[in-house]
Amino acid sequence: MSSESRTAVEPTSTNGHPRARREAVLNLRRLIGVARGKERPLIHLQHNPDPDALGSAAALRALLQRLLGIDAALAYTGRVGRVENRAMLRHLNIKIMPSYKLDYDEFDLILLVDTHPGAGTCRLPPGVVPDVVVDHHPSVHEMEGVAFPYYDPEFGSTSTMVGALFVENGIPMDRGVATALTYGIRTDTMDLSRGTSPMDEHIFREVYGHSDKQILSRIERARVPQEYFVVLERGLRHAQVTDFALTTFLGEINHSDSVAEIADLLFRLEGLKWVMVAGYTGDTMFCSLRALAAKTIRAGEVARDISRGHGGGHDTFAAAQVPMADLLADVEAPGESDAAAAEPAAAYGQLRERFLKAVRAKKSLTRPLTVPPDARTTGG
């Protein structure tokens, strides 16, 4: 964390959530029990870490430093692409390293944050079993060999879970830690509007009260490159409304966060129940889903279904990272001419077909959101 954000503040706790407080005390004891005596911890974040992953990992590192005096390295496998996320790293001085630069055998404690073994966002090296898992994402996988699975999908964010270890145990936190947790909770819950529990609201009030509001503003108002608007225009032009669902293809993208950004924007269209936005990088198709709350079809289940196990998420928002080859296996081979350009579009078409079938949208009720992709406009 930056030097200007290192003034320690003592969070207060309330008696409004006694069960959660007891669990936070027990969870901290279990964490200390696993970590005590270790000298080289490594915190491994989800692939392409978002603010929740960054905030919870930075706070967990600070917790280990304060309680046990050990300094953890932070590792990631993908990219930090979104400008707000890079601004978060810069303004809060959060140091993370690409995992390929590290030898995991040199660490005696592996903590997995904001993902879990078996999830599409987990890219631990083969054979590496984490000692600790801290995550709130729903899972269908067993956590065999994990000494302490701090796992609870009732929380709206992983930052809430780590924040609870501070707040409910009366542990002082730096202003930078409070700021990181605030931004992590805010983004993953859309300002406490989705997937939240009373504890998310309670912990958010605590950490927000101690956060650096100026730094928060700098992060949230970070300038975006021209590429953002290029991708946005492409998404709008290719968007189709099918019955109650909207789908669009962003084509090749420089960072996977683009699909989530555009999905949040397009879900504001009135009358929608579902949104699927997809784009590809290399040989991987990334997609984000948004949905209205429903008891019958949940976004996380749809993501797992259409990606054949390469996705997952919550009731109203989910994501998938699907190998392009898996999608193309169900598609007739494109013609010899321009096959390379046709493959991504064909892969997206397969994903879209699976999605519309999963949410039971009538394909006969399809129209462009703005104009057909090949329409001529005054801009050329």
N, C-alpha and C positions, 0 to 999 in steps of 0.2 A: 504494500500500500504506500501511497505517497506520503512524504514527511508531513505535509500540511493536514493529513487526515489521521494522524496517529494518536491524537488525544483520546485516552481511554474514557469511556462513558459506562456507567453501570445501569443496565436495563432493569426495570422493575417488573415484577410478575403480579398477576392478580389471582384471586381464588375462584375465578369464573370457570376454570377448566381443571378441576382437581385431578381427574383421571389422566388427562394429557400431561399434566405436570408430573404426576407419579411416573408415567411412562418415560418422560424426558429424563428424569433422575436415573431410572434404571438403565436407559439406553446410554447415558453418559458413562455410567459405571462399566457397562459391557464394552464400550469403545476403549476406555482406559485400560480395561483388563486385557484386551487384545493388543493394544499399542504399547503398553508398558514394557520397557526393556529393549524395545526396538531402537535402532540407530539411524536407519536409512529408509524412511517411508516414501512411497510414490503414490500420488493421487492421479488416477487415470480418468480423464473426462470422456463424456460421450463424443462420438465422431461428429465433427463440425459443431463444436460447443456453442451453445446459445447463452444468453445472459443468466439463465437459471443455473446452468452447469458452471459457468464462470464464477458466479456469485457464491454458490454453495461450496465449490472447491476452494476458493480463496478464503472463505470463512472457516472451513474445516482445517485448512493449513494453519490459520491463526489460532484455532482452538488447540491443536497439537503443540504449537509453539508455547502457548501460554501455560498449558497444564503439564506438559511433559518435557518442554525444552528441546523438542526435536524439530528439525526443519525439513519439510516435505517438498519434493519436486512435483511440479504439475505437468502432466503429459497429455497430448491430444494427437489424434491420428489424421484428421481431415484438414479443414481450413476454418479460420475465423474470417468470414467474408463480409458480413453485413457491417456497414460503416459505424452503426451505433455500438456494435460489439467490439470493434477495434478501438473505438473511442473509450469504451469501458476499460479495456486493457491499459490504454495510454493514461487516462486521467486517474485511475486507481492504482497504477503501477503494478498490475498483476502480471507476473512472469510465468509464461508457460512455454514448454519445449515440444517440438515434434517428437513423437515417440521413436522414430527411426534413429534418432541421435542417442538413444538411451539403451543400455543393456539391463533388461529387467531382472537378470540374475544377480545384479549388484545390489538390489533392494531387498530388505528383509520384511517389508510390510507393504502390501498392495491394497489401496483403497479405491474402489470403483464408484464414481459419482455421476448421478443423473442418468444412469443406464444400468443394465443388469446383464449377466451372462445369458446368451441366447437371443437377446434383443438385436434388432437390425442396426441400432446405433452403437452397439458394443463391438469394438475392434481390438480387444486384447490379443497379444501374440498367442499363437497356438501353444497349448499346454500350461498357460499361466492361469492360475485360479486365484481370484482375489481373496484377501483375508476379511475385508469389510466391503459391503455394498450399501450405499446410501442412495435410495431412489424412491420416487413416487409413481413411476409409470406402471400401469397394470401389466402383469406378467402371466404367462402360461408355462413358464419354465421353472424347474426345480433349481434351487441354489445349493447344489451339492458341493461340499468342501468349504463353503464360506463360513468362517468362524463367527462372524457377526453380520447377519443380514438385517440392516436397519432399513426396512422396506415397509412402506405404508401408502397404498394408493388413495387413502382418504384425504391426504394432503394435496393441496392444489399445486405445490411446487416443492422441489428438493431444497430450495433456499429456506422455505418455512421449516423444514425438518431440522436443518442445521441451526437455524435461528432459534428454534425451541431449545436446543441444547444449551445455548447461551442464556436465553431469557429465563427459562424455567429453573435453571440452576444458579441464577444470580451471578453469572460470569461476566465481568466487564468486557466490552468489545470496543475496538478502535472505531473512530468515525468512518474510516474507509470501509471497514467490514460492514458496518450498518448500511452504508451507501450501496455496497455491492449486493447485500441481501435485499435491500429495498427494490433495486432495479430488477433483480432476479424474480422476486415475487410478483412485481408489477407486470412484467412482460409475460410470464407464464400463465398468469390468471387474467390477463387483459384488464388490469386495474380492479381485480377482485370480482370480475363479472362472470367468470366461467370456472367450473370445477373446484370451487373453494369450500372450505370447511370453517367453522368458527375459529379454529386455531390459526388458519391463514390470516383472518382479519385481526386476531389478537396479536400475532407476531408481527404482522405488517405495521400495526400502530406503534409497536415498540421500536422497531428498527427505523421506521420512517422518522420518528421523533428525534432520533439521534443522527440521522443522515446529513450529509452535506448537500443542501438544496442547490447550490450553485453548480456543483459537479454533476448532479443529476440533470440539470438543465443543459449543461454542455454535452452530455452523452445523448440525451433525447433529441437535441437539435443539431446533431452532427450533420455536416454538409454531405450530400450524396453526389456521386459522379454522374456524368451524362449517361453512362451505361444503364443506370436505374430507370431512366425515362425511356430508353430504347427498349428495354425488357418490358416495361409497363405497356408501351404502345403495342408491342407484339402480342402481349397477353390479351389486351382489349380486342385487337383485330381478330384473333383466332378464337375468341370466347363464343361458346354456343350455349343457349338456354334450352334444355330438354326437359319439358314438363316442369318439375319443381327443382331441377338440378342444373348447375352451371359447370361447364368444363372448359378448360383452355390449355394450350400447349405453348410454353415459352421458348421452345427450341433449345439451342445450346446456351448454357448459363455459366457464368464464371464462379458462382458460389451458390450452394444449395439453399441458402436462406431466402433466395428470391422467391421460391415457390410459396413459402409461408407468408412472406410479405404481401404478395399478390392475392393469395387466398383470403387473408384478413380483409383486404380492401374490397374484393369482389363480393364477399359474403354480406356486404351492406346492401346489396340489391334487394329491393322489396319483393316479397313473394317466394323467396328461395327457402328450401329446406336443406339443400346440400351444395357444396362446392368441391370440385377437384381441380387442382392446378398441378401441372407437371412440367418438368424440364430435365435436360440431361447434361451430364458432365462426364466425358470419357465414355466408359462402357456401362454407366449406371444411370438409371432413370429415377429421379427424385419426384415425389408427389406429396402434396399436403391436402388433407381433407378438413372441411368444416361442416358442422351439422347443427340443426336445432335439436334440443334435448328430446329424446324419444325413448320409450321403454322397449320398443320392438327391435330397432336396428341401431346399433351403436357404432360410432366412427372407428373406434379401435378394432372392432371385429371386422368391419368392412376393409380396413387397411390390411389386416392380416390375410383376409380372403383374396383380395384382388392382387396382392403381391406374392401370394403363395408362401406366406410365412416370413416375408422380409419386411414386415411393417407392424404397426400397432399404435396404441395410444389410448385416449380417454373416450368418454361418451360423446363429446361434442367436437373434439379435434384430434387428429391423428396424422401420421406420416408414414412413408415407406421409402425404401431405397432398394430398387429392384434391378438386378443384373439385366442388361439389355438382352442378353442371349436367352434368358428365361422367357421374356415376352415374345421374342422373335421365333421361338420354338413352336409357338401356336399360330404363326403367321405364314402364309404362302410366301415363298422366296420372291423378292422383287425382281423386276426385269434386269437384264445385264446393264442397261444404260442407267447411269446415275444411281446405282445400287447403294452406294455409301450414303447419299443424301436421303434415299428413300427409307433406309432402315430405321432411323430415329422416329420418323413420322409413323411408320408401320407399328413400331413398338408402342408409341403413344396410343395409336388407334386400338391396339389390343387391350391396353390398360383401361382406356375409356369404355370399351365394350364391357369389360368385366365390372367396371364401376356402375354403369347404368343398369346392368342386370342385377347387381347386388342391392342397389337402392330402389329397384323396381320402378324406374322412370320410363315413361313411354317415349320411345325413340321417334315415333311419328309426330310428336309434338316438339319439334326442334326448330329453332330460329337463331340467327346470329344476334349477339348482344349489341353490336354496333353496325358494322358492315361486313360483308363476306371478305375473307382473307385476300382474295384476288381483285377486290373492287378498286377502281381508280378513284383517287381523291384529288383535291386541289393541291395537295402537297406532293403529288407524283406517286 
